[in-house]
Amino acid sequence: MAAKPRRYRCLICTHIYDPAEGDPQSNIPPGTPFEALPDDWCCPDCGAMKADFEPIED
């Protein structure tokens, strides 16, 4: 069984990036792992940089 892609939390506003949902606001399709997001991707809620996210344990 493949490992479930890890979710990431914004350290600024606590937004959760869930790979299963993607980011429709930024045209990121469902199934896109966090590591595959563009370097200039930012939090859809607060605008924080990708570097401001941390992995969370499920």
Buried (B, 14 or more C-beta within 10 A) or exposed (E): EEEEBBBBBBEBEEBEBBBEBBBEEBEBEEEBEBEEBEEEBBBBEEEBEBEBBEEEEE
